[in-house]
């Protein structure tokens, strides 16, 4: 991403999950700033993430549960970079996830809603059945 940006090439992410996961990952840097405790240790804590129903902290995706796991820091870097992309191509559509699509469209999940990347919904993408 840094190399492309330094050459003036616009950066787009292809996000194979849906809008609700994009909302969560885009909001993850803010959740990180608001707590110094690993989410895996937040038993009984519900998190409010724009575009999602309340989420139990311990039910977050594995790579972002433990601050002492190197994967956590890789995910934090990735999630922080989402907000700096020119756009994100997402595997979803408005009728499937209206609440999440609306939250993402309003920029509610990004650090600066006025500078949120453009979102392009192209889903659903389905895998072709394997022929044997």
ROGU-101091 format. One record per residue: x, y, z of N, C-alpha, C, O, CB in turn; residue in three letters. Coordinates in steps of 0.05 Angstrom, whole numbers, padded with zeros to 5 digits, always signed. Glycine has a CB too. Example, Ala and Ser with C-alpha at 12.3 -4.5 7.8 and 13.67 -1.06 7.14 Angstrom:
BEGIN
+00264-00114+00156+00246-00090+00156+00264-00066+00156+00285-00066+00169+00226-00089+00181ALA;+00257-00045+00142+00273-00021+00143+00258+00001+00157+00268+00023+00161+00282-00012+00114SER;
//
This chain:
BEGIN
+00017-00024+00000+00000+00000+00000+00017+00025+00000+00012+00044-00014-00019+00000+00024UNK;+00039+00025+00016+00056+00048+00017+00069+00053-00010+00071+00076-00018+00078+00044+00039UNK;+00078+00032-00023+00091+00035-00049+00072+00047-00070+00079+00065-00085+00102+00009-00059UNK;+00048+00036-00071+00028+00046-00090+00021+00075-00084+00020+00092-00103+00002+00029-00088UNK;+00017+00082-00059+00011+00110-00052+00033+00129-00059+00028+00151-00069+00005+00112-00022UNK;+00058+00120-00055+00081+00138-00061+00084+00143-00091+00096+00163-00099+00107+00125-00050UNK;+00072+00126-00107+00073+00130-00136+00047+00142-00147+00044+00145-00171+00078+00103-00150UNK;+00029+00150-00129+00004+00162-00137-00016+00142-00148-00035+00150-00161+00010+00182-00158UNK;-00012+00117-00143-00031+00096-00152-00053+00093-00131-00047+00088-00107-00017+00069-00157UNK;-00078+00096-00138-00099+00093-00118-00101+00065-00108-00097+00046-00123-00126+00102-00130UNK;-00106+00062-00082-00107+00036-00069-00136+00029-00063-00151+00044-00051-00090+00036-00043UNK;-00143+00005-00072-00170-00006-00066-00166-00033-00052-00147-00048-00058-00186-00010-00093UNK;-00183-00038-00033-00183-00064-00020-00206-00081-00031-00228-00070-00036-00186-00062+00011UNK;-00202-00106-00035-00223-00125-00042-00230-00140-00016-00214-00157-00007-00214-00145-00065UNK;-00253-00134-00005-00261-00145+00021-00281-00167+00016-00304-00162+00009-00273-00122+00039UNK;-00273-00192+00020-00289-00215+00013-00311-00220+00033-00330-00236+00027-00272-00239+00010UNK;-00310-00209+00057-00332-00211+00076-00353-00190+00070-00350-00174+00052-00322-00209+00105UNK;-00375-00190+00086-00396-00172+00082-00393-00145+00096-00372-00139+00108-00422-00184+00091UNK;-00414-00129+00094-00413-00101+00104-00411-00100+00135-00398-00083+00146-00438-00086+00095UNK;-00424-00119+00149-00423-00119+00178-00394-00124+00188-00385-00112+00207-00442-00140+00190UNK;-00380-00142+00175-00352-00147+00182-00335-00123+00175-00316-00116+00190-00342-00173+00168UNK;-00340-00111+00152-00325-00087+00144-00329-00065+00165-00311-00051+00173-00334-00076+00117UNK;-00354-00062+00175-00360-00042+00195-00344-00048+00221-00332-00030+00233-00390-00041+00202UNK;-00344-00073+00229-00329-00081+00253-00299-00076+00249-00286-00064+00267-00333-00111+00259UNK;-00287-00085+00227-00259-00081+00223-00251-00052+00220-00230-00043+00229-00250-00097+00199UNK;-00268-00036+00208-00263-00007+00205-00264+00007+00232-00250+00027+00236-00283+00006+00185UNK;-00280-00004+00250-00284+00008+00277-00264-00003+00297-00260+00009+00318-00312+00003+00286UNK;-00250-00025+00290-00232-00038+00308-00210-00019+00319-00204-00021+00343-00219-00061+00294UNK;-00198-00001+00303-00178+00017+00314-00189+00034+00337-00175+00040+00356-00166+00035+00292UNK;-00214+00042+00335-00226+00058+00357-00230+00040+00381-00225+00049+00404-00253+00070+00347UNK;-00240+00016+00378-00243-00002+00401-00216-00007+00414-00214-00008+00439-00255-00030+00391UNK;-00195-00010+00398-00168-00013+00409-00160+00011+00426-00148+00007+00448-00147-00017+00386UNK;-00165+00035+00417-00158+00059+00432-00173+00062+00458-00163+00073+00477-00163+00084+00415UNK;-00198+00052+00458-00215+00055+00482-00209+00036+00504-00220+00039+00526-00244+00052+00473UNK;-00192+00016+00500-00187-00004+00521-00158-00013+00519-00146-00014+00498-00206-00027+00519UNK;-00147-00020+00542-00120-00031+00543-00121-00061+00550-00100-00073+00555-00103-00015+00563UNK;-00145-00072+00551-00148-00100+00559-00154-00116+00534-00168-00106+00515-00171-00103+00580UNK;-00145-00141+00532-00151-00158+00510-00181-00164+00511-00193-00168+00532-00135-00185+00512UNK;-00193-00166+00487-00222-00171+00486-00228-00199+00497-00250-00203+00507-00231-00169+00456UNK;-00210-00217+00495-00215-00244+00506-00219-00244+00536-00230-00263+00547-00192-00263+00498UNK;-00209-00223+00549-00212-00221+00578-00235-00204+00586-00240-00199+00610-00186-00209+00589UNK;-00251-00194+00568-00274-00177+00574-00300-00193+00575-00319-00187+00561-00277-00155+00552UNK;-00300-00213+00593-00324-00230+00596-00347-00212+00606-00344-00197+00625-00318-00253+00616UNK;-00370-00215+00593-00394-00200+00601-00395-00172+00590-00414-00157+00595-00394-00198+00631UNK;-00376-00164+00573-00376-00137+00562-00388-00138+00533-00379-00154+00517-00347-00125+00561UNK;-00407-00121+00529-00418-00118+00502-00407-00093+00489-00405-00072+00501-00449-00117+00503UNK;-00400-00096+00463-00389-00074+00448-00410-00063+00429-00425-00078+00417-00363-00082+00433UNK;-00410-00037+00425-00428-00024+00406-00412-00016+00382-00394+00001+00384-00443+00001+00419UNK;-00417-00029+00360-00403-00024+00335-00424-00014+00314-00443-00029+00310-00387-00049+00325UNK;-00420+00009+00302-00439+00018+00282-00445-00003+00261-00426-00016+00251-00429+00044+00269UNK;-00470-00007+00255-00478-00026+00234-00481-00055+00244-00487-00073+00228-00458-00026+00213UNK;-00476-00060+00269-00478-00086+00281-00496-00086+00305-00499-00066+00319-00450-00097+00288UNK;-00508-00109+00311-00522-00113+00337-00500-00113+00358-00476-00117+00352-00539-00139+00337UNK;-00507-00109+00383-00486-00110+00404-00471-00136+00403-00483-00158+00399-00499-00107+00432UNK;-00445-00134+00406-00427-00157+00404-00414-00163+00430-00404-00144+00443-00406-00153+00382UNK;-00413-00188+00439-00397-00195+00463-00368-00193+00455-00359-00203+00435-00405-00223+00473UNK;-00353-00180+00472-00324-00176+00466-00310-00202+00462-00292-00204+00444-00311-00161+00489UNK;-00317-00223+00477-00304-00249+00475-00311-00264+00449-00299-00284+00443-00311-00266+00499UNK;-00332-00254+00435-00340-00266+00410-00329-00253+00385-00336-00261+00362-00370-00266+00408UNK;-00311-00234+00388-00298-00222+00365-00281-00242+00350-00274-00263+00361-00281-00197+00374UNK;-00275-00237+00324-00258-00255+00309-00232-00261+00323-00220-00243+00335-00253-00245+00281UNK;-00223-00285+00321-00198-00295+00334-00174-00276+00332-00161-00271+00352-00191-00322+00323UNK;-00168-00266+00308-00143-00250+00307-00144-00224+00323-00123-00212+00327-00138-00243+00278UNK;-00167-00215+00332-00168-00190+00347-00175-00193+00376-00181-00174+00390-00187-00170+00334UNK;-00174-00218+00385-00182-00223+00413-00159-00217+00433-00165-00208+00455-00190-00252+00416UNK;-00135-00222+00426-00112-00222+00445-00091-00202+00437-00077-00205+00416-00100-00250+00448UNK;-00088-00181+00453-00068-00160+00447-00039-00171+00447-00021-00158+00437-00070-00138+00467UNK;-00035-00194+00459-00008-00205+00461-00002-00224+00438+00020-00236+00437-00004-00219+00487UNK;-00020-00227+00420-00017-00244+00396-00007-00226+00373-00020-00205+00368-00044-00258+00388UNK;+00014-00233+00359+00024-00217+00337+00002-00212+00316+00002-00191+00302+00048-00230+00324UNK;-00016-00231+00312-00038-00228+00293-00055-00204+00300-00066-00191+00282-00055-00253+00291UNK;-00058-00198+00325-00074-00174+00334-00063-00149+00322-00078-00132+00311-00075-00172+00365UNK;-00037-00146+00323-00024-00122+00313-00024-00120+00283-00026-00099+00272+00005-00120+00323UNK;-00022-00143+00270-00025-00144+00241-00053-00135+00233-00057-00120+00214-00019-00172+00230UNK;-00073-00145+00247-00101-00137+00241-00106-00108+00247-00120-00094+00232-00120-00154+00258UNK;-00094-00098+00268-00097-00069+00275-00085-00052+00252-00097-00032+00244-00083-00062+00302UNK;-00062-00060+00242-00050-00046+00219-00068-00047+00195-00073-00027+00182-00022-00058+00213UNK;-00078-00071+00188-00095-00074+00165-00121-00057+00168-00129-00043+00150-00103-00104+00161UNK;-00133-00059+00192-00158-00045+00196-00154-00014+00196-00172+00000+00187-00170-00053+00223UNK;-00131-00005+00205-00125+00023+00204-00122+00032+00175-00130+00054+00168-00099+00029+00220UNK;-00110+00016+00159-00105+00022+00131-00131+00023+00115-00132+00036+00094-00086+00003+00119UNK;-00151+00008+00123-00177+00009+00109-00187+00037+00104-00196+00044+00083-00198-00008+00124UNK;-00184+00054+00125-00194+00081+00124-00178+00099+00105-00188+00120+00097-00194+00093+00151UNK;-00154+00090+00097-00138+00107+00080-00139+00099+00051-00127+00112+00034-00109+00106+00089UNK;-00154+00078+00044-00157+00069+00017-00174+00089+00001-00190+00104+00012-00168+00041+00016UNK;-00171+00088-00026-00188+00104-00043-00216+00092-00043-00236+00106-00045-00176+00105-00072UNK;-00217+00065-00041-00243+00052-00041-00240+00023-00031-00218+00012-00029-00255+00052-00069UNK;-00263+00011-00025-00264-00016-00016-00286-00030-00032-00309-00021-00034-00270-00018+00015UNK;-00279-00053-00043-00298-00070-00058-00307-00091-00039-00291-00107-00029-00285-00082-00085UNK;-00334-00093-00035-00345-00109-00013-00364-00131-00025-00380-00125-00043-00360-00092+00007UNK;-00362-00154-00014-00379-00177-00022-00406-00175-00007-00410-00191+00012-00365-00204-00016UNK;-00423-00157-00015-00449-00155-00002-00467-00137-00020-00458-00129-00042-00447-00142+00026UNK;-00491-00132-00011-00509-00114-00025-00528-00102-00005-00533-00114+00016-00524-00128-00048UNK;-00539-00079-00011-00555-00064+00008-00578-00079+00020-00583-00078+00044-00565-00039-00004UNK;-00593-00094+00004-00616-00108+00014-00609-00130+00033-00626-00138+00050-00632-00120-00010UNK;-00585-00141+00032-00577-00162+00050-00569-00151+00077-00576-00164+00098-00553-00177+00038UNK;-00556-00129+00079-00546-00118+00104-00551-00088+00105-00533-00072+00106-00515-00123+00106UNK;-00577-00079+00105-00582-00051+00104-00571-00034+00127-00561-00012+00123-00612-00047+00103UNK;-00571-00045+00151-00561-00030+00174-00530-00026+00172-00521-00003+00176-00567-00045+00200UNK;-00516-00047+00165-00487-00044+00162-00480-00027+00138-00462-00010+00140-00474-00072+00159UNK;-00493-00031+00116-00488-00014+00092-00492+00015+00098-00476+00032+00090-00506-00023+00068UNK;-00513+00021+00113-00519+00049+00120-00497+00061+00138-00488+00083+00134-00547+00051+00134UNK;-00489+00045+00158-00468+00055+00177-00442+00060+00162-00428+00080+00167-00464+00034+00199UNK;-00435+00042+00144-00411+00045+00128-00413+00070+00110-00395+00086+00107-00404+00020+00111UNK;-00437+00073+00097-00441+00095+00078-00439+00122+00093-00430+00142+00081-00469+00093+00065UNK;-00448+00123+00118-00447+00148+00133-00419+00153+00145-00414+00174+00156-00468+00147+00156UNK;-00402+00133+00142-00375+00136+00153-00373+00132+00183-00353+00138+00196-00364+00163+00146UNK;-00395+00121+00195-00396+00118+00224-00375+00100+00235-00369+00101+00259-00423+00108+00232UNK;-00364+00082+00219-00344+00063+00229-00315+00072+00225-00297+00060+00236-00347+00037+00214UNK;-00312+00094+00211-00285+00104+00204-00277+00127+00223-00294+00141+00233-00284+00113+00175UNK;-00250+00130+00227-00241+00152+00245-00251+00179+00237-00258+00195+00255-00211+00152+00245UNK;-00252+00185+00211-00262+00211+00202-00283+00206+00181-00277+00200+00158-00238+00229+00190UNK;-00309+00208+00189-00331+00202+00171-00330+00218+00145-00340+00209+00124-00357+00207+00185UNK;-00318+00242+00146-00318+00258+00121-00296+00249+00102-00296+00258+00079-00312+00287+00129UNK;-00278+00231+00111-00257+00221+00093-00258+00191+00090-00238+00179+00083-00230+00230+00104UNK;-00281+00180+00094-00284+00151+00091-00280+00143+00062-00288+00158+00044-00312+00141+00101UNK;-00269+00119+00057-00265+00111+00029-00292+00105+00015-00312+00100+00029-00247+00086+00028UNK;-00292+00106-00011-00316+00099-00026-00319+00069-00024-00300+00054-00025-00314+00108-00056UNK;-00344+00060-00022-00350+00032-00019-00365+00023-00044-00384+00036-00053-00366+00026+00007UNK;-00357+00001-00055-00369-00011-00079-00379-00039-00072-00363-00057-00066-00349-00011-00104UNK;-00405-00043-00072-00417-00069-00065-00420-00085-00091-00433-00076-00110-00444-00066-00051UNK;-00409-00109-00092-00410-00125-00116-00421-00153-00110-00420-00170-00128-00382-00127-00128UNK;-00431-00158-00087-00439-00185-00079-00467-00191-00088-00481-00174-00099-00437-00189-00050UNK;-00475-00215-00083-00459-00236-00070-00441-00250-00090-00449-00258-00112-00477-00256-00055UNK;-00416-00255-00081-00398-00271-00096-00401-00300-00086-00398-00304-00062-00368-00261-00094UNK;-00405-00318-00104-00409-00346-00096-00388-00363-00110-00382-00359-00134-00438-00355-00103UNK;-00378-00382-00096-00359-00401-00108-00374-00420-00126-00396-00429-00120-00343-00416-00086UNK;-00361-00426-00149-00372-00447-00167-00368-00474-00154-00348-00479-00141-00359-00445-00195UNK;-00388-00492-00157-00384-00519-00146-00360-00533-00160-00356-00530-00184-00410-00536-00150UNK;-00345-00547-00144-00322-00562-00155-00332-00586-00170-00349-00601-00160-00303-00570-00132UNK;-00322-00591-00193-00329-00615-00208-00307-00636-00203-00283-00630-00203-00332-00609-00239UNK;-00316-00661-00198-00296-00682-00193-00292-00700-00217-00276-00718-00216-00303-00698-00169UNK;
//
